[in-house]
Amino acid sequence: MNCKEAAEILWNAEKKCSQAGKLTDTYPDMSIKDAYEIQLINVARKAASGEKIIGMKIGLTSKAMQNLLHVSEPDYGHLTDKMLLPEGDACLMDTLIQPKVEGELAFCLKKTLRGPGVTLADVYNATDWVVPSIEIVDSRIKDWKIALPDTIADNGSSARFILGSRMTPIGSVDMRLVGMTLEKNGELVNSGTGAEVWGNPAAAVAWLANKLFEFDIELKEGNIVLAGAVTAAQPAKAGDCFTVSFQGMGSVSVRFQ
């Protein structure tokens, strides 16, 4: 298939805040490997335009989402400095297409992680701190009608992310049992525990480090890693305010306008 052509479709959709057709309809032979190649083409374009790669996001970490898309492992996308929204700043709807909000734990690395063979213990040893985070996902594919290769090619359907201000040492958190709540306009809409993220969010980070080895990429010291949504994403519109709270770890909020 023509990966450069497919990458151009997604690039234009993102720049124009418009919806593109389902790539797997246009390119029915698109493989997972092709999808990651398409993602990397546009990541390179962003880097060439001045954006700095500051980390990665992991998606499809819950068994429910994997079953929905008939896959057995997560996927990932790249995070840039342009995607990081300072807490307190409004998220502008006119820069997005069809956004949704997810609550996640973010890991900040103090050591580089490079696969293969990265273990759960390696992730704990390499993590400086963890913090509540919000990921704003946004598909460039029309009406979120995506198959796995579509979302991978579309940088894991990622758009913006916000980090909380309370940094917690990883050793003081039980990743499996820590509870999360997601509130929309002051009302509880979702809740869950860290165990819903692949059994342990740190296990998802280990998976990522090992998966990236296939593309000669490593998780670098100082990188931020969004470990995956604890609960289902919630659609957002202008005027909405979301707050994600993790038990004993603080909270983070975002407002749309």
N, C-alpha and C positions, 0 to 999 in steps of 0.2 A: 504494500500500500504506500501511498504518498504521505509520509509523516509530516513533511514540511507544509504541505497543503492543509492538512488537518490542523496543525499548530496555528497556521494563519487564520483559520476560521475562528478558533478560540481566542486568539489575540485580538482580532477585530471586535468580537462580541464583548470582551472585557473592556476594551477601550471606549466602545460606543454605548456601553451599558444596554446591550441588546441581547436577545435570545437567539441562539443558533439551533439548528436541527440536530437530532440525535446522531452522533458521529458513527455509532455502530449500525445505523441504518444506511448511511452514506458509504461507509467502509465496512461491510459485513465480515471481511477477513481480518479486521484489526485484532491483534493479539494483546495480551497483557504487556509483553515486551515492547510492542509498538506504542502502547499507551504511555509507558514510562519514557520512551524516547520522545514522544510528543511533549510530555511535561517538561523534559529537560531542555528541549528547544526553546520553549517560552521562558523558562527560568534563566537561560543564558541571555535571552533578549532583555529581560528585566535587569540582569546584572550589567549588561552592556550599556543600559540607559541610566545607570547610576544607583540602582537599588542594591542594597547590601543583604546578602543571605545571612540571617541571624539564627536560624533554627529550622525545625521540622514539625509537622503535625502528623499524627497517626489517626487513621479513620477505620471504621468497620471493626472496632475492637469488641463489640458485644456479639454474643451468639445469635441474638435475634436479628441483628442487621446482616450478619454473615449468612444466616439461613434465608433471609429475604432475597439476597443477591446470589445465593447458591455458591458461596466461596468458603474457604476453610482458614483463611488468614486475613489479617488487616491489610490496609494500603497506607500510602503516605503522600504528603505534599511538602513543598518548601515554604518557609516563612521568610519574608523580607522586612526590612525596617519600615517600608512604606505601609505595610499591613498592620503594624503595631499602633494601636489607638490608645493614647494616654487616658487613664481613668479620669473621668470628669468631663472629657470632651464628648460632644454629641457625635453620634454616627449618622452621617448624612445619607438619606435614602436615595438622593439623586446620583450617588456614586455606586449604587448597587442595583441588582436586578430583582431578585426574589429571595431576600435574606432570611435565614433562620438562626436561632441562638442555641448554643450548647454549653453546658458546664463541664469543665475538665480540671485536672491537676496539671500544672506546668512544672517541668523539671529544669533547673539551671545547672549545667555541667561545669565542674571544676577541673575535670580531666577529659581528655579525648577518649572516645569509645570507637574502636574499629573492629569489625568482624573479620573472620568468623569466630565462633566460640565465645561470644560475649554472654555472660551469665547474669542471673538476677543479682548475685553478690557483686559483680562488677559494676552494675548500675548503681547500687547503693553506695559503693565506694567512690564512684565518679561524680555523684550528685552533691552539689553545694547546698541547695535548698529547694523546697517545693512551695508552690503558691497557688491559691485559687485563680482560675482563669475563665474567661469567656471566649469561645471561638464563634465568630459569625461566619457561617457557611453560606455560599451563594453559588448556585449552579448557572453556568453560562449556557447550559442545555435547556431548551424550552420545557417549561412546566415540571422541571425536576424528573423528567422521564428518562432515567439513566440506567445503563447497565454498568458493570464494574469497569470495563475499559473506558467508558465515557468519563466517569468521575476521576479515574487515575490521570487520564490525559488532561483533565481540567484542574490539575494541581490539587487533587483531593477535594474539589469543590470548596476550597478555602478562600476567604476574602479579607477578614480583619480578625484581630484578637486583642484582648485587654487582659493585663496582668494585675492581680491584687497587690496591695502594698505590704502585706504582712508575710514575711518570709520565714518559713519553718524548717529547721534542720530535718533532714529526711529520717534520721534515726529516732526522732521523737514522734513519728507518725506510723500507725498501723495501716498501711495502704489498703488492706483488704476490708477493714472494718470502718474506716472513716466515712461518715455520712455526708451526703450532699443534698441541698435543697435548691430548687430553681423557682424563683418567684417572677411573675409577670404582672406589672402594675399593682404590686402589693398582695397578690393572691398566689398561693402555692399551686404550681402546675405540674411539678415533677419532683421526685425524690429518689435517692438510691444510695448505694455504697460503692466504694472503690473496687470491690470484688467483681462488680459488673463490667469492669474494664479488663477483660482477658484474665480474670482471676486475681490480678494485681497490676495496677498501672505500670509498675516498674518492669513487669514481664513484657509489656508492650514495647517499652523503650529498648529492652534487650533484643526483642524481635527486630526492631527497626535497625539497630546497629548491625545486626547480622545480615539483614536484607540489603542494606545499602552497600555491603561489600560486593554484591553482584554488579554494581555500577561504579566500583572504585571510589565510593564516597564514604566519608567518615563523619561521625558526630564530633564536633570540635569543642575544645575547652571554651566555655562562655556561651555555647549554644543554648537556646530555649527549645524544649521539646514538649509539645502538647500531647498528652498521653492517650487521649481519646475520650469521647463523651460518656458520661456516667448514665445519662438518660436520653430519651428521644429529643430531637431538635424541635424547637418551637418557632413558628413563623412570626416575623416581626413586621410592624408597619409604623409609619410616622406617629409619634406621640407615645409609643410604648417605652416602658422602662423595665429592665430585667436586672435581677440580683441573684448571683450564685453565692451560696455560703457552704463552707466545709466545716464540719464540727471541730471546734478548737483551733481552726486555722484562719478564721476571718472570712471576709466576703469581698466581692467585686461586682460593680454595677456598670450598666451602659444604658444610655438613653438615645432613642432614634428621633430624628427630626428631618 
